[in-house]
């Protein structure tokens, strides 16, 4: 049975391992258009599986892997029979690693690694998933730390692969490509660290060493979103964290997250999340202290997204 979605938002109920949920899913039901704050990894092990994220449609075959980034609207379509790994994890678990934080926001909404295009990478990522499954099911001491380290290695490998594909867009030579990537990573790190402040786009362009026009074009090629959208996404993610603190008013959250007014915060938040900050806070409170789905089964590794 699929969960009830409110305003298209799914609240992920994590297991005993904080911020991680692992499923060996064999449901034949389709999953309607939804989003969640978790980053989601989907890897079919038997038969295909279809993802629609944004305006794109991806048919995953056995051995393919998809990474759906936090906040992405997506729907899932299952075949009449099949199995797939589904791993959801809280972005904040690894987002505090500065360079990885910037990486996660530059990957786009959905990344697909095809086994027939990059077999070595796909197998390595599957190996990480299998190791995560082992740690998740055994739940030994320090299982959480082991899983977090595997997630970091997984996302670093995904990020490096994406950068290798994207780098040729930025410069004409290998040395220039590396230089440009370094510049834009520095800019992304700066935005991440100063997203609550007034950030001048001309200053960012100067930091990167480009005119404003070329900076805007190259940043979008690098991050798949405009510089302004990137900054707004950072502020929205920060506001989600603050909204989980009940002692803060919505106005407090808006100001702490870098928005200049409550009305602007409400409008922007709703445009990204399809619900108001107040509705978001209510939905999150509703699930506090509820048991995780699948706990009654007695087998974490056999949980289904239901």
For each residue, the residues with C-beta under 8 A, 3 or more apart:
1: 306
2: 27 29 31 32 305 306
3: 10 11 293 306
4:
5: 8 9 10 32 34
6: 9 275 279 283
7: 273 274 275 279 283
8: 5 33 34 35 73 274
9: 5 6 34 35 36 273 274 275 280 283
10: 3 5 34 35 36
11: 3 36 283 284 286 287
12: 21 36 37 38 88
13: 21 287 290 291 292 293
14: 17 18 19 20 21 88 90 292
15: 20 21 22 136 292 294 295 300 303
16: 139 292 300
17: 14 20 136 139 143 144 147
18: 14 90 93 144
19: 14 89 90 92 93
20: 14 15 17 87 88 89 90 93 132 136 144 147 151
21: 12 13 14 15 38 87 88 89 292 303
22: 15 85 86 87 132 133 136 137 300 301 303
23: 85 86 87 294 303 304 305
24: 83 85 133 301 302 303 304
25: 83 84 85 86 304 305
26: 81 82 83 84 304
27: 2 78 304 305 306
28: 78 79 80 81 82
29: 2 78
30: 75 76 77 78
31: 2 34 75 76 77 78 305
32: 2 5 75
33: 8 52 73 74 75
34: 5 8 9 10 31 73 74 75
35: 8 9 10 71 72 73 74 273 274
36: 9 10 11 12 40 70 71 88
37: 12 70 71 90 91 240
38: 12 21 70 88 89 90 91
39: 67 68 69 70 88 89 90 91 104
40: 36 67 68 86 87 88
41: 65 66 67 68 85 86 87 88 89 129 154
42: 49 51 60 65 66 68 76 84 85 86 87
43: 60 64 65 66 84 85 87 125 126 129
44: 47 48 49 60 61 62 63 64 82 83 84
45: 62 83 84 85
46: 62 81 82 83 84
47: 44 62 79 81 82 83
48: 44 59 60 61 62 79 82
49: 42 44 59 60 76 77 78 79 82 84
50: 57 58 59 60 76 77 78
51: 42 57 58 60 66 68 74 75 76 77 110
52: 33 56 57 58 74 75 76 77
53: 56 58 68 72 73 74 109 110
54: 72 73 74 109 110
55:
56: 52 53 109 110
57: 50 51 52
58: 50 51 52 53 66 110 112
59: 48 49 50
60: 42 43 44 48 49 50 51 64 65 66 84 112
61: 44 48 64 114 115 116
62: 44 45 46 47 48 115
63: 44 115 122 126
64: 43 44 60 61 112 113 114 115 122
65: 41 42 43 60 112 113 122 125 126 129
66: 41 42 43 51 58 60 110 111 112 113
67: 39 40 41 107 110 111 112 113 155 158
68: 39 40 41 42 51 53 72 74 109 110
69: 39 72 104 107 108 109 110 111
70: 36 37 38 39 91 104 237
71: 35 36 37 233 236 237 272 273
72: 35 53 54 68 69 109 110
73: 8 33 34 35 53 54
74: 33 34 35 51 52 53 54 68 109 110
75: 30 31 32 33 34 51 52
76: 30 31 42 49 50 51 52
77: 30 31 49 50 51 52
78: 27 28 29 30 31 49 50 82
79: 28 47 48 49 82
80: 28
81: 26 28 46 47
82: 26 28 44 46 47 48 49 78 79
83: 24 25 26 44 45 46 47
84: 25 26 42 43 44 45 46 49 60
85: 22 23 24 25 41 42 43 45 129 133
86: 22 23 25 40 41 42 305
87: 20 21 22 23 40 41 42 43 129 132
88: 12 14 20 21 36 38 39 40 41
89: 19 20 21 38 39 41 93 94 151
90: 14 18 19 20 37 38 39 93
91: 37 38 39 70 94 95 104 237
92: 19 95 96 241
93: 18 19 20 89 90 148 151
94: 89 91 97 100 104 148 151 152 155
95: 91 92 100 101 104 237
96: 92 101
97: 94 100 101 152
98: 101 102 189 192 193
99: 102 103 185 189
100: 94 95 97 103 104 152 155 156 159
101: 95 96 97 98 104 105 189 192
102: 98 99 105 106 185 188 189 191 192
103: 99 100 106 107 155 156 159
104: 39 69 70 91 94 95 100 101 107 155 159
105: 101 102 188 192 223 230 233 234
106: 102 103 162 184 188 222 223 224 230
107: 67 69 103 104 111 158 159 162 224
108: 69 111 224
109: 53 54 56 68 69 72 74 224
110: 51 53 54 56 58 66 67 68 69 72 74
111: 66 67 69 107 108 158 162
112: 58 60 64 65 66 67
113: 64 65 66 67 117 118 121 122 125 158 161
114: 61 64 117 118 122
115: 61 62 63 64 118 119 122 123
116: 61 119
117: 113 114
118: 113 114 115 121 122 161
119: 115 116 122 123
120: 123 124
121: 113 118 124 125 157 161
122: 63 64 65 113 114 115 118 119 125 126
123: 115 119 120 126 127
124: 120 121 127 128 157
125: 43 65 113 121 122 128 129 154 157 158
126: 43 63 65 122 123 129 130
127: 123 124 130 131
128: 124 125 131 132 150 151 153 154 157
129: 41 43 65 85 87 125 126 132 133 154
130: 126 127 133 134
131: 127 128 134 135 146 150
132: 20 22 87 128 129 135 136 147 150 151
133: 22 24 85 129 130 136 137 301
134: 130 131 137 138
135: 131 132 138 139 140 143 146 147 150
136: 15 17 20 22 132 133 139 143 147 300 301
137: 22 133 134 299 300 301
138: 134 135 143
139: 16 17 135 136 143 300
140: 135 143
141:
142: 145 146
143: 17 135 136 138 139 140 146 147
144: 17 18 20 147 148
145: 142 148 149
146: 131 135 142 143 149 150
147: 17 20 132 135 136 143 144 150 151
148: 93 94 144 145 151 152
149: 145 146 152 153
150: 128 131 132 135 146 147 153 154
151: 20 89 93 94 128 132 147 148 154 155
152: 94 97 100 148 149 155 156
153: 128 149 150 156 157
154: 41 125 128 129 150 151 157 158
155: 67 94 100 103 104 151 152 158 159
156: 100 103 152 153 159 160
157: 121 124 125 128 153 154 160 161
158: 67 107 111 113 125 154 155 161 162
159: 100 103 104 107 155 156 162 163
160: 156 157 163 164
161: 113 118 121 157 158 164 165
162: 106 107 111 158 159 165 166
163: 159 160 166 167 181
164: 160 161 167
165: 161 162 168
166: 162 163 169 170 221 222
167: 163 164 170 171 177 178 180 181
168: 165 171 177
169: 166 221 222
170: 166 167 176 177 180 181 184 218 221 222
171: 167 168 176 177 179 180
172: 176
173: 176 177
174: 177 178
175: 178 179
176: 170 171 172 173 179 180
177: 167 168 170 171 173 174 180 181
178: 167 174 175 181 182
179: 171 175 176 182 183
180: 167 170 171 176 177 183 184 218 222
181: 163 167 170 177 178 184 185 222
182: 178 179 185 186
183: 179 180 186 187 207 208 209
184: 106 170 180 181 187 188 208 218 219 222 223
185: 99 102 181 182 188 189
186: 182 183 189 190 207 208
187: 183 184 190 191 204 207 208 219 227
188: 102 105 106 184 185 191 192 223 230
189: 98 99 101 102 185 186 192 193
190: 186 187 193 194 204 207
191: 102 187 188 194 195 199 204 227 230 231 234
192: 98 101 102 105 188 189 195 234
193: 98 189 190
194: 190 191 197 199
195: 191 192 199 231 234 235 238 258
196: 235 238 256 257 258
197: 194 258
198:
199: 191 194 195 203 204 231
200: 203 204
201: 204 205 212 215 216 227 228
202: 205 206 212
203: 199 200 206 207
204: 187 190 191 199 200 201 207 208 215 227
205: 201 202 208 210 211 212 214 215 216
206: 202 203 209
207: 183 186 187 190 203 204
208: 183 184 186 187 204 205 215 218 219
209: 183 206
210: 205 214 215 218
211: 205 214 215
212: 201 202 205 215 216
213: 216 217
214: 205 210 211 217 218
215: 201 204 205 208 210 211 212 218 219 227
216: 201 205 212 213 219 220 226 227
217: 213 214 220 221
218: 170 180 184 208 210 214 215 221 222
219: 184 187 208 215 216 222 223 226 227 230
220: 216 217 223 224 225 226 227
221: 166 169 170 217 218 224
222: 106 166 169 170 180 181 184 218 219
223: 105 106 184 188 219 220 227 230
224: 106 107 108 109 220 221
225: 220 229 230 233
226: 216 219 220 229 230
227: 187 191 201 204 215 216 219 220 223 230 231
228: 201 231 232
229: 225 226 232 233
230: 105 106 188 191 219 223 225 226 227 233 234
231: 191 195 199 227 228 234 235
232: 228 229 235 236 268 272
233: 71 105 225 229 230 236 237 272
234: 105 191 192 195 230 231 237 238
235: 195 196 231 232 238 239 257 258 259 268
236: 71 232 233 239 240 257 268 269 272 273
237: 70 71 91 95 233 234 240 241
238: 195 196 234 235 241 242 256 257 258
239: 235 236 242 243 253 254 256 257 259 265 269 277
240: 37 236 237 243 244 280
241: 92 237 238 244 245
242: 238 239 245 248 252 253 256 257
243: 239 240 248 250 253 277 280 281 284
244: 240 241 281 284
245: 241 242 248
246: 281 285
247:
248: 242 243 245 252 253 256
249: 252 253
250: 243 253 254 262 265 266 277 278 281
251: 254 255 262
252: 242 248 249 255 256
253: 239 242 243 248 249 250 256 257 265 277
254: 239 250 251 257 259 261 262 264 265 266 277
255: 251 252 259 260
256: 196 238 239 242 248 252 253
257: 196 235 236 238 239 242 253 254 265
258: 195 196 197 235 238
259: 235 239 254 255 262 264 265 268
260: 255 264
261: 254 264 265
262: 250 251 254 259 265 266
263: 266 267
264: 254 259 260 261 267 268
265: 239 250 253 254 257 259 261 262 268 269 277
266: 250 254 262 263 269 270 276 277
267: 263 264 270 271
268: 232 235 236 259 264 265 271 272
269: 236 239 265 266 272 273 276 277 280
270: 266 267 273 274 275 276
271: 267 268
272: 71 232 233 236 268 269
273: 7 9 35 71 236 269 270 280
274: 7 8 9 35 270
275: 6 7 9 270 279 280 283
276: 266 269 270 279 280
277: 239 243 250 253 254 265 266 269 280 281
278: 250 281 282
279: 6 7 275 276 282 283
280: 9 240 243 269 273 275 276 277 283 284
281: 243 244 246 250 277 278 284 285
282: 278 279 285 286
283: 6 7 9 11 275 279 280 286 287
284: 11 243 244 280 281 287 288
285: 246 281 282 288
286: 11 282 283 290
287: 11 13 283 284 290
288: 284 285
289:
290: 13 286 287
291: 13 295 296
292: 13 14 15 16 21 295
293: 3 13 303 306
294: 15 23 297 300 302 303 304 306
295: 15 291 292
296: 291
297: 294 302 303
298:
299: 137 302 303
300: 15 16 22 136 137 139 294 303
301: 22 24 133 136 137
302: 24 294 297 299
303: 15 21 22 23 24 293 294 297 299 300
304: 23 24 25 26 27 294
305: 2 23 25 27 31 86
306: 1 2 3 27 293 294
